[in-house]
């Protein structure tokens, strides 16, 4: 297996070097945060002329550093290594293992000659904590599992074979070191049961509660479908179990905090406003989604949509589900209003793109169906249909770009082709 450079995230750390803020590297567990900080960024600092003695690295999940999980000892340990007024770099891995770490970090951050980096992802250090603990002093770098282009870069062989594997087992880095389908599936199933859900159970004291596992299964089965806590509560009710929509809403929040899923809100493109509910939920890693269902449901169209969504997040876009109001006449000549859906409305700065995901467009009827929502958008932002077919990129008479999934995923500038 080749070394994966993770240049996108490495550059994001480099851009934040010595910016006076606490760099908080977050993401789902096992996505490569520690490798990014302690291997790649550490080596970058050495290569840029930083003496290794000026990097104070503390892996708090290592038993050799167990005593530093006490906040006073951790603070004292870091301070005793600072022997002059030059810049010192502080790396704290799995910082949530230290009780009272917030105070330690805020204290250290008052020293102008410290550049601080921490990682955290588990049941005591999730996304909502990042927003609250550092009182505006935190600068988050979100790390995702391997994108398809990163995955292909570490694979030998055909990119289309790699696509089949990626759609099945996702992009957690250690998947690449598992040589057989059995080992890959077992790794992911164990992660779901023994790590991800257990973290949430520990954090929120849900032991003996099987509702969370069912919620995850329902969301995995309906990935990319519109839903909300009320709908999910009705699903439970139909199976003879009463769970309030408030409880389900809280559980979905826990999953989002643990970086297991993301929520895409609906945006009325013509009305320029958000629609309160329902939403779409996507899994941060498609392999985790598949493992949660024991690899039973392999609908490539939904999986492809989830992968496209994740790729857009990796590229730094804010991603919503688009809704377009459209008037047409029914068979009796009566005017009716319809809501057409655009899979993704992507915004980054002053850039905007509208994207449809389609596993195939075999004929003109399917083309008319896929582009219907796009042609009803009256602005001039770029409109794209991504298909699974092996095709050359082309533009149709409506000005819509049709590109293959490989072009979209493997070219970081694919939206501007």
N, C-alpha and C positions, 0 to 999 in steps of 0.2 A: 504494500500500500504506500503510495506517495504521500509526502508531507503536504498537508493542506495549508495554504498560506493565509487564508482568511484576511486578505488585504483590505477589504471594505471596512471591517471592524478595526483592524490595526490602524488604518488611516484616521478613523474617527477618534481613537485614543491619541494619536500623534497631534491631531488638530487641537486637542484639549490640553495638551501638555502645559503645565505651569500656568493654568488659567485662574488659579486662586480658589477653585471649587473642588469639592470631593467628587471624584469620578466614580460613579456607581455602575458597575457592569452587571446587568440583570439579564434574565432569560430562564427558560425552562431548564430544569436540571438535566445534566448530561449533554448540553448543547455545545460545550467547549469554552465556557467562560474562563476557567482556570488556565487552560492551555493558552488562550489568547493573552492573558495577563502575565502569567509566570514563565511562559516559554517565548512567545512571539514578541510581546512588547518589552520584556526583560532583555531579550537579545537585541532589539532595536536600540534600547538605551545604551547597551554596551558598545554597539557598532557606531553610535553617535558620539562616543567619547566619554560616557559616564563611567566612573570607576565602580566596580561591583560593590565595594564597601559602602557606597553612598545609596545603595538600594536596600531598604530594610523590608525584607519579605517574611511574612508570617502566615503559613498555611494552618489555620486554626483547626482544620479537621484532621491534622496529623497529631498522633498521640504524643510525639516529642514536644509539641507546643501546647499540650493540654492545660498546663497551669496558667497559660496566658488567656484562657477563657474567662478569667477574673479581670474585671475592667481596670482595677487599680494596678494589677501586675502588668497588664498589656500596655497601659499608658506609661508606666515606669520603664518597661522594656524598650519601647520606642524612643523615649526621651534620653535614655542612657547611651543610645547609639548616636545621638546627635552631638557632635563634638565641635562644630564651628558654625559660622553664619552662612555657609554656602548652601546650595540647594540639596535637599535630601528627598529621596523618593520612598514612599511608604506603600507597600502592597499588603493588603489584608484579605486573605481568601476565606470565604464562608464566615464573614464577620458576625453574622447573627448568632454564632456559637458563643460569643462573648456576651455575658449578661451585662447590660448597661453600655453596650457599644456606642449608642447614640452620643452619650456624654463624652466618651473617649474621642470620637471623631470630631465633635464640635470643639473640644478643647485643643486637639492637635491642629485643627484648621485655623486657629487663631495665630499660629506661628507662620510668619510670612515666608519662611524658607523651607516649608514642607509642601511637597506635591503628593497628594493622597489618592490612592486607588483602592477600591474595595469590590469584592464580588459577593453576591447573595442571591439565593433563589428558593430556599426551602421554607418549611412551615412557619418560621419566625421572621422571615425577611422577604416579603413579597411586594408586588408593584405598589400597592396602596401605601406601604410604609415609606417607600422612596419619596413619595410626595409630601409626607408629613414630618418625618424624623429630623430632617436637616435644615428646616426653616429657611428654605431658599438657597442653601449652600451646596445642594447636590446637583450634579450634572450627569444625567442618566445616559448610558450607552447600552441600548438594547441589542442583545445577541440572539440570533435565530439559529435553528438547525441548518445544516448545509443546504444552500440553494442547489438547484439542479446543476448549474454550471460548476459549482464547487465540487459537487458529487462526481460529475463526469471527469473533472480534472484529476481525480484520484483513482479513477477506474481504468483498467485496461480493457480494450474491446470496443464494441460498437455502441454508439450513443443511444440507439433504439433499444438495444438490450438493457442498457442502463436505465432507460425510461421505464421499462416494465418493472425492474427491481425497485426503482425510486417510487413508483406509484403504489407498490406493495409495502415496502419496508421504510419509506421515508428517508430523512436526512440526518438522524442523530449520528455523529461521527463514528461511534464504535460499531455501528452496523457494518462499516467497511471492513472491519477486522473479523467479522463472523463469516465463515466460508461457505456454509450450507444454508438452505432455506429453513431447515429445522432450527439451527442455531440462531438465525436472525429472528424468527418468529418467537422462539422461547425467550430471547433477550427482551423483546418488546413487551410480551405478555407479563413477564416478571416485573419489568419497570412499572407497568400500569398498576399492578396489584401491590407490589412491595415498596414502591417508592412514591409515585405521584399521588395516588389516592391516600396512602398512609400519611403522607405529609399533611394533606388537608384534614384528615381525621384527627391527627395529633393537634394541629393548630386550633381547630374549632370544636374539639372534644366530641367527635361524632362516632365514637366507637360503639359498635352494635347497631348502627343505623345503616340500613341497606338502601336508603333512598338515594344517597349520592351516587352510588354505582348505577342505579337505574336511570337517573338523570343523565349521566354521562353516556350511557348506552343509547338513550333516546336521541340525544344530540348527535351522536356518532351516526346513527341510522339515518337521520334527517339532515345531514350536513348540507349547508347551502339552501335549506328550505326556510320559509318564513315561519317563525314561531315566537312565542313569548311565554312567560310563566303561567298565564291563565290557560293557554292551550295545553301546556304540559300537565297542569293540574287536572284537566279534563281527561287526558290520556290515563293518568293514574286512576281517576274515578271510574273509567270504563273497565279497568282491571280490578275493581273492587277495593281500591286503596284510597283513603282520603289523605291528601297532602295539600296544604294551602299554597296558593300562588305566591304568597309572601315567603314561605319557606323555600320554595323552588327558586324564587328570585335571589334569595340569599346564597343558595348553593351554586347558582350560575356565577354569582359574584366571586365565590371562593375559587371556582375553576379559572376565572379570568385573572384573579390575583396570582394564581399559581402558574400563569402563562400557558396553561393547557389549551385554552380556547381564546378566540377574539370575537368581538361583536361588530358587525357591520350595520350601521343605522340606515334607514331609508331617507332619501333626499328627493323632494319634489323639485325637479329641474326647472320647470317653467315657473312655479310659484316661489322658487328660491327659499325653501324652508324645509326643516326636518319634519318627518312624520313620526309621531310618538311611538307607534308600535304597529305591527310586530317587527322583529329583527331577523338577521341571519347570523348564524354562528359557524365559525370555521375553526378547525384544529390547527394548532401551531406546527404539529408534525403529523403528516398523513399516515405514517407508520404507526404512531400511537393510536390514531383513530381506528385503523384497521385491526390492530391488536386488541383494542377494547371490544371489538365485535368478533374476536377469534378468527379474523380474516374470512368471515362468511360473506360480507357484502362488498363486492368489488365493482361498483358501477363506475366505469372509467370517466363518464361525463361529470359526475359529482366530484370525483377525485381530482380531475383536471382543473375544475373550477376552484377547488380549495388550493391547489398548487399555484395557480395564477394569482389568487388573492395573497398568498404568503409572499410570492415574488414581489408584488407591488409594495408590500410593507417593508421588505428587505431594502428595496430601492428608495425608501423614505417617503412614500406617498401616503396621504390620508385617503382612505378608501371607504366609500359609501355605496349603498345599493341605490340605483337611480329609479325614479318613477316619472313617467311622462303621461300627462293627461291628453287624451286623444278623442276626437269626435268622429263618429262614422254613422252611416245609415244602416238600419237593419232591413230585413227582407220586405217589410211593410212600408219602408220609406221613412220610418221614425228615426230621428236623431238620438243616438245613445252615446254616452260618454264611457270611455274605457281607460283603465290604467295599464299602461305598458311598462314593462320592467327592463332596465338596463343593468346588466350584471354588476358592473363596477363603474363608479364615477371617481376618478383619481385626481387628487389635487396636491401640488407641491409648489409653494410660492405662487407665481402667476401662471403656472402651467396647469392645464386640465386636459384629461383624456377620458373618452367614453369607450368602454371595452365590453364586448360580448364574448363569452366562451361557448364554443360549439364543437362537439366531438367530430361532426362531419357535416358537410353541405353537399349532398349528392345531386341535388337538382335545383331548378329555379324556385320551386315552391318553398323549399327549405330556406333558400336565400332570402326570399320575401319575408318569411317568418322571422329569421334572425335579425334582419335589418329594419324591421318595422318600427321598433322603438327608436332606433338611431335616426332614421330619416324624419322623425317627428320632433327632433331637437332642433331648434331654430338658430342656435348660435354657431360659431365657426370653429369651435374646438375640434380637434382630431377625433375621428371615430374609427374604431378598430374591431374586427372580428378575428379571434384567435381560434384556429381549428387544429384538430389532431392530425389531419391529413398531411402527407409529405408533399408540399406544394411550394412553388416560388411565390414570393410576395407579389400581390397585384392590387390595383385599385379598380373598383367597379364604376359604373356610370354615375352613381350617386356620390362618388368621392370617398367611399368607405374603403379602408385598407383591409385586405384579407391576408393574414400571415399564418404560417404553420407554427405549432407549439415550440418546435426546436429553435426557429428564428427568434421567437419571443423570449425564450428562456436563456439562450446561450449568448445573445448579444445584449450587453448592458444598455445599449442605446436603441433598443428595438422599437421603442415607442416613437422615435423620431425618424425611422426609416421611410 
